[in-house]
Amino acid sequence: MGQLWKRWLADPGWTQSLLLQIIDIGLVLLLTYMVLIIIGERRTLWMVRGFIILMLAAAVSTNLKLKLLSFVLNSLVIGSAVSMAFILQAEFRRFLEQLGRGEILQLFQPSRRAIPKPDNVIDEIVDAVKELSQNRIGALLILETSAPIDERDFSVPGVRLNAEVSKELIQTLFQPTTLLHDGAVLIRASRIMAAGVILPISERTASRQLGTRHRAAMGITERIENCMCIVVSEETGSISLAERGTLNRPLTSSKLKELLEASFSPSVDREAVASDLRNFGRQIGSQGLALISRLLRLPSSASREKK
């Protein structure tokens, strides 16, 4: 410690440089925490972790003056940042809007998920789907799982309704005699926001048994992660659930209810993300303290115990 104090007193510029580096690292960690809180979904958390590790590797290679490795890593960081801007466009849009409005404190608060009540809304949806399946009436329902879907992701936004979810209304909207039966119904929390929504068709090769509704469900869930689609086949009456471009079929009404309740549970995703953030924060904190102790040449806790 005596040598450290002497170095601080002898070279004020070194002290200022060290403080600037500490502030720089602190601001990067703060920005990282904001991004993780805004995203708040476990399936995208690993992608953000990988991007952070890539940035740290690029910074280390730059400081070590490894020119070729630094060039490659910096190029990967830029490419990954552009890709994430497209993948997480809803989260980045929310971040920029709140930043522009001056709502800085709200950036540190997790986004509140619009979660339907399992004992009410999910029962209404499952009962409606069951009736449609028995009567072999085709249907396509979009369920938002987190942030609202941007209408620009739809081919045609459809007709706004903003009505309470009920099995009678859902069945009525998909009757072949109605004008909106060909499109999809958008459900946000406990509200039916729109009907007659036209979705983009998946470009992936699909089975010939799958119709336009199934390909549309695959297409929108490929493009948007924060939604899932329920499909009722008009020909067979089979029930399917699309998520992240994958169809889970055929399903019974009880299995569908089980999957929906698991997906819209108010505690599972939040607890998983919270635990991941805590573990990730502890790892960064322990590694950061170890790095600082090495830089300052302070004895570690292990060496103290040996003494």
N, C-alpha and C positions, 0 to 999 in steps of 0.2 A: 504493500500500500504506500510506503514511503517513496519508493521509486515512481509510483504512479502520480502522486501529488507533485513531486519534483518536476515530472515531465509536463504536467498541466501548467505549473507556474512558469516553467522555462519556455514553453511553446504554446501560447494562447491560440494560435491558428489551428493546432492539432485538436484542441478542446472544442473549438467552434465547428470543425469538420466532423468530429464525433457526434456532437449534438445534432447537427444537420442530418447525419445518417440515421440517428435514432428517430428524429421527427419524420424523416422520409419513410422509414419502415413502419412507424406507427400509423401514418396516413394511409399507406397501402393496406395494412391490416384492417383499418377502419372501413375503407372502400370495399374490401373483400367481404367484410361482415355485412355491409349493406346489401351487396349483391346476393349473398346467401339468404338473407332474410327476405328480400323481395321475391326470390325464386320460390323458396320454401317447399319444394317438392323433392322427394327422395330420388326419383328416377333421373332428374337433371342435376342433382347435387354432385354425383360422381363426375359428370362432365365438367362442372365448374372447378372441382378439385384438380382434375387433370390439367385444366388451363392454368390454374395457379401454380402448380408444380412446374409447368412449362415456362412460365414467366420467371420463376425463381432460378431455374436452370439457365435461362438466357442471361439473367442479371449476373450470376456467378461466373459464367463463361466470359462475359464482357469485362468484369473486374479482373479476371485472371489473364486477360488479353489473349484468349484463344480465338483468333480471328475467324477461322473457317467455321468452327463449332458455333461461335456467336452469331455469325451470319445465318447459318442454317436455323438455329433456334429462334432468332428474331423473325425470320421469314415465317416459321411455323406459328409463332405468336400472332403475327398480323393476320395470317390466313385463318387461324382459329377464331380470332376476334370477329372477323367478318362473317364467318359461318355461324357463330353464336348469335350475332345480331339478327340473322334471319330465323334461327331456330327459336330464340327467346324474344321474338319481336314484341309480344304483348307485355312482357316484363320490362323491357327496355323503354317501351312507350310510356308505361306507367312511371318509370323512373324519371324520364325527361319531363313529363307533364308535371309531376310533383316538384321537380327541381325548378321548372319555369315559374310555377306558382309561388315559390318560396316556402313550400311545405317541407322544410328540411327535417324537422323532428319526426314527421310521419314516415320518412324513409327508413327509420329504425324500427318501425312497428311491423310485425308480420301481417301480410294481407289476409283479410278475413275471408275464408272460403264460404261460398254460398252453398250450404249443405242442406239438402232436403231432409225433413224429419222421417226416419225409417218407419215409424208407426203410422204415418199418414200418407205422405206423397208417394213413397215407394209402393205402398199397398195399392194406391189408386192406379199407378202405372202398370204394375204387374197384373192387376185384375183386368184392366183394359186390354193389355196385350194377350192375356189368356182368352178373352172373349173374341178378339180379332183372329187369333190363331184357330179357334174352334170353328169360326165361320169362314175361315180362309179369305180374309180380307187383308190385302197388303198394307203394310204400315212401315214408317221409318221415323224414329224419334231420336233427337240429338239431346244428350244430357251433358250440361257443363259440369265439370268436376272442380274447377277452381276459378281463375279469372274469366271475365266475360269474353266471348268470342267476337272478334272483329267481323263486321258484316262484309268487309271486303274479301274475306276468305270464302264467301259463298258465291256461286255463280249468279244467283238471284236471291236477294234478301227475303223475299216473301211478303206476306201481309202481317202487319203488327196486330197482336191481340191483347197481350198483357192481362191474361185471365188466370184465375185460380185453376190448379191442376185438378181434374176430376176424370174418372173413367168414362163418364157419359160424354163429356166434351171431346175426349180423345177418340172415342169410338165414332162420334158424329163427324169429326174432321176427316176421317179416313173412309167414310162411306163412299162408294163409287159414284153416287149421284151428286156429291158436293163438288164445287169447283176447285177445292184445295187438296183433294185426296191424292194427287200425283206427287206432291212435294213432301218435304219433311216437316216435322213439328219440332221447334226449338223450345226446350224446357230449361229454365234458369231458376234454381232453388225450388220454390213452390209455385212458380208462375209459368204459364205457357206464353212465351214472348212473341212467337210468330208461327205462322203455318204457311204451307205452300213454298217452303224454302227449297231452292234447287241447289244441289251440292255438286262439286267437281267429281268426275269419275276417276277411279284409280286407273293408272296406266300399267299396273302390274298384271301379269298373265293370271287369269282366274279360271276356275272350273266352269264348264259349260252349264252346269246346273245352277250357277249363280246368276241372278238377274241384275237389272239396273240398280235396284235398291241396295243390293249387297255390295256392288262395286262403288256406289256412291258413299256408303258407310265406310268402306275401306279407304276411299279417297280422302274424305274429310278427316278421318283419324290419322291418316298418314301425314297430312299437312299440319294438323293441330293436335298437340298432346293433351291439352286440358279438356277433353271431351270423350264421350263414348256414345255409340249408336246402337239402338235396338231395332232389329229388322224382323218383320213378319212376312214370310213368303206368301204371295198370292196364290201360287200353284199348289204348294204342299201344306201351307199353314205352319211350317217349322219356324222356330224362334232362334234368332242368332244375336250375338252381342259382339260388336266390333270395338276394338281398342288398339291404338297405335298401329293401325293397318292390318290387324290380324282378326279373323273371324273365329269366334267360339260357337260352334254349332254341332248338332242341334241341341237346344236346351229345353228343359221343362220349365214350367212357370215357377216351381219351387226353387230350382237351381238358379234361375234368373234373379229371383228375389234374394237369394243368398249372395250372389255376386254383387248385386247393387248395394246391399247393406254393407258388405265388406269394403266396397270402393268409396262409399259416402260416410264411412264411420268418422265421427268428429275427432277421434282421439288417436287413431292408429298412425296416420301420416304425420300429424303434428308431433307426437311423442317420438317417432322414429327420426324425424328431421331434427328435433331438439337435442336428442341424444347424440346424433351424428355431429351437430354443431359443437356440442360440449366436448366431445372426444377430439374433434379436429382442433378446437381452440386449445385444449390441454397439450396436444402434441406440438402445436406451433409455439405455445408458451414455454414448454420445457426445452425444446430445441433452441428457441431464441435465447433463453437464459444461459444455456450451455455455450452457445456461440459468443455471447457477450462476455461471459466469464473467461473464455479462452482469449478473446481480444484484449481484455483488461488484465489478463494473467493473474486472475484471482483464484485461490484454491477452491476446488469444487467440494460438494458435500461428501463425495466418496473419499477424497483425500483427507478431509477433516476426520471422518470416522476412523480411517486407518491410523491417524495420529493419536 
